[in-house]
Amino acid sequence: MGYVLYNLLLLLATVLSLPYLVVAVIRGERRRWRERFGFPPPLPRGEPVLWIHGVSVGEILAAGPLLDALLASAEGVPTFQLVLSTVTETGQQIARRRYGARARIIYFPFDWPFSVARALERLHPDAVLILETELWPNFLRACSRRGIPVALVSGRLSDRSFRRYRWIRPFMRRVLENFSLLLMQSEEDARRIRALGAPWERVHVVGNLKWDARPPADEAAQAEELAHHLGLSAERPLIVAGSTAPGEEALLLRAFALLRAEHARLRTARLVLAPRRPERFDEVEELLRNFGLPFVRRTRASDREEIERAAIILLDTIGELAALYRMAPVVVIGGSFLASLAHNVIEPLVRGACVIVGPRYSDPHLPACVWRIPVHTPLKALAHALAQAIGRFLLDEEWRARFREAAQRFLAQHRGTTQRVLAHLKPILTEAMAQR
């Protein structure tokens, strides 16, 4: 009965969104929509197939050490063809850039029964790994019925999601029973997933894959090229605001203006704004035009005088944010001031930056080495609180060093998730692929 109701709701949502889908298909990339409707290019039969799914950029980047270990067959797993899927366009770009030569990169199908069935027939995976929290009932049931083992890797379940899923616990129990393995980030995540009905013996705590993240080998060269092109130097302190959400750019600009006005030493500072969604680049550019400070847009930065004069850089590219983190003493994580998200704080920590998040950062496992604007800070006081936090990191070397040292201790204590994940996956993958 639960699946019947789910599919009826899915049908209703499809009907209501039909005008949007039609326009999106007409305007969008044909490959994307073909694959979302369940028509990825078929894989040749032969070697076993491992399908790994991560919704967007964060999941693909976090899974880097695991993907590299699996592709190297360093853990005794049989050689295989890799399918790597995402939902977002930005996730696709990162996946193609990093793994395009070693994997089939596709868009994940809609969770309609017919789309899921077609995708599985064309890709015939022997095993599926789902990163973090992607619970698609029809996809999971279709895999289970075909005898395809599915593992949730570095799984997490927020308090908000848990409270929502509790209302449909009988249905969630049936959905979670389709997993062969649930490898969770924390004891609290494990408790929640078990409370929803996940088989107790299939749930294990392994930690967060993001803790094992390492900068790619070519990133230093990329950072050097960016520094030269954008005129970045230690003489002009750099603040990078990554993955910003609607409304946060205006807040950051107010904080930046306060910072420059209050501290003479920071009047030459520069701010990089990196909106999370590419479709917002033009909107943020218009905001910058109205703000008054000189700025440059990354993809249009060609005039050397204009670049040197710019106090603000609008990062309108995909795949360069991490390289900029390497050069920034301070990184502000977006989606945490007005939105309530939990973007990756490990990425800048690994690169030696001091990290600031807003009062609405939603991950309860925030490391103590990250500075959080107090939860009860009034909206009208946010810009001032943010300016104070940034200013202290930029002006107080001892304070900055204290947080960097704490970050290094945290990372050293928490590494090893990849090996724990592989230890649990190896028996399942070996057995599944041996049957090919």
DAUR-V653975 format. One record per backbone hydrogen bond with DSSP energy under -1.0 kcal/mol. CO is the residue of the C=O (numbers start at 0). NH is the residue of the N-H. E is the energy in kcal/mol with one decimal. If there is no record, write none. Layout:
co nh e
CO NH E
CO NH E
This chain:
co nh e
0 4 -2.3
1 5 -2.4
2 6 -2.6
3 7 -2.0
4 8 -2.5
5 9 -2.3
6 10 -2.3
7 11 -2.3
8 12 -2.6
9 13 -2.1
10 14 -2.5
11 15 -2.4
12 16 -1.8
14 17 -1.0
16 20 -2.6
17 21 -2.7
18 22 -2.2
19 23 -2.9
20 24 -2.7
21 25 -2.1
22 26 -2.7
23 27 -2.7
28 32 -1.5
29 33 -2.5
30 34 -2.3
31 35 -2.1
32 36 -1.7
33 38 -2.3
34 37 -1.5
35 109 -3.3
47 80 -3.5
48 125 -3.1
48 126 -1.2
49 82 -2.8
50 128 -2.8
51 84 -2.4
52 130 -2.9
54 86 -2.4
54 87 -1.8
55 59 -1.9
56 60 -2.8
57 61 -2.3
58 62 -1.8
60 63 -1.4
62 66 -3.0
63 67 -2.8
64 68 -2.1
65 69 -2.5
66 70 -2.8
67 71 -1.7
68 73 -1.6
69 72 -1.2
80 49 -2.8
81 103 -2.9
82 51 -3.1
83 105 -2.2
84 53 -2.4
85 107 -2.7
87 91 -1.7
88 92 -2.1
89 93 -2.1
90 94 -2.6
91 95 -2.9
92 96 -2.2
93 97 -2.4
94 98 -2.9
95 99 -1.5
98 101 -1.5
98 102 -1.4
103 83 -2.8
105 85 -1.5
111 115 -2.5
112 116 -2.3
113 117 -2.0
114 118 -2.2
115 119 -2.4
116 120 -2.1
117 121 -2.2
118 122 -2.0
119 123 -2.3
121 42 -2.3
126 50 -2.4
127 150 -2.5
128 52 -2.8
129 152 -3.2
135 139 -2.6
136 140 -2.5
137 141 -2.4
138 142 -2.1
139 143 -2.3
140 144 -2.6
141 145 -1.2
142 147 -2.8
143 146 -1.4
148 127 -2.4
149 179 -2.8
149 180 -1.3
150 129 -3.0
151 182 -3.2
152 131 -2.8
154 184 -2.8
157 161 -2.7
158 162 -2.4
159 163 -1.8
160 164 -2.9
161 165 -1.8
164 167 -1.6
165 168 -1.3
167 171 -2.6
168 172 -2.6
169 173 -1.3
170 174 -2.0
171 175 -3.1
172 176 -1.6
174 177 -1.4
175 178 -1.7
180 151 -2.6
181 203 -2.6
182 154 -3.0
183 205 -2.9
183 206 -1.4
185 189 -2.2
186 190 -2.6
187 191 -2.3
188 192 -2.3
189 193 -2.1
190 194 -2.2
191 195 -1.2
192 197 -2.0
193 196 -1.7
198 201 -1.6
199 202 -1.4
201 181 -2.9
203 183 -3.3
207 210 -1.8
208 211 -1.7
209 212 -1.5
215 218 -1.7
217 221 -1.7
218 222 -2.8
219 223 -2.2
220 224 -2.2
221 225 -2.3
222 226 -2.7
223 227 -2.0
224 228 -2.5
225 229 -2.9
226 231 -2.0
232 235 -1.4
236 269 -2.8
237 329 -1.0
238 271 -2.9
239 331 -2.9
240 273 -2.3
241 333 -3.3
243 275 -2.3
244 247 -2.2
246 250 -1.2
247 251 -2.7
248 252 -2.4
249 253 -2.0
250 254 -2.2
251 255 -2.5
252 256 -2.4
253 257 -2.2
254 258 -2.4
255 259 -2.2
256 260 -2.0
257 261 -2.4
258 262 -1.6
262 265 -1.6
263 266 -1.4
265 268 -1.4
269 238 -2.5
270 312 -2.8
271 240 -3.0
272 314 -2.8
273 243 -1.6
276 279 -2.0
277 280 -1.9
279 283 -2.4
280 284 -2.2
281 285 -2.1
282 286 -1.7
283 287 -2.3
284 288 -2.1
285 289 -1.6
286 290 -1.1
287 291 -1.3
293 310 -2.5
293 311 -1.5
295 313 -2.7
296 299 -2.0
297 300 -1.3
299 301 -1.1
302 306 -2.3
303 307 -2.4
304 308 -2.0
305 309 -1.3
310 270 -2.4
311 295 -1.9
312 272 -2.8
313 297 -2.8
313 315 -1.0
319 323 -1.6
320 324 -1.8
321 325 -1.1
323 326 -1.2
328 353 -2.5
329 239 -1.9
330 355 -2.6
331 241 -2.1
334 340 -2.8
335 359 -2.8
340 361 -2.8
344 348 -1.6
345 349 -2.9
347 352 -2.2
348 351 -1.9
353 330 -2.8
354 370 -2.5
355 332 -2.7
356 372 -2.5
357 360 -1.4
366 369 -1.6
370 356 -2.5
373 376 -1.8
377 380 -1.4
378 381 -1.2
380 384 -2.3
381 385 -2.8
382 386 -2.4
383 387 -2.2
384 388 -2.1
385 389 -2.6
386 390 -2.6
387 391 -2.2
388 392 -1.7
389 393 -2.3
390 394 -2.3
391 395 -2.2
395 399 -2.2
396 400 -2.7
397 401 -2.2
398 402 -1.6
399 403 -2.1
400 404 -2.6
401 405 -1.9
402 406 -2.2
403 407 -2.2
404 408 -2.1
405 409 -2.3
406 410 -2.6
407 411 -2.2
408 412 -2.1
409 413 -1.5
410 414 -1.2
415 419 -1.7
416 420 -2.8
417 421 -2.6
418 422 -2.0
419 423 -1.4
420 424 -2.3
421 425 -2.7
424 428 -2.9
425 429 -2.7
426 430 -2.1
427 431 -2.5
428 432 -2.6
429 433 -1.5
432 435 -1.1
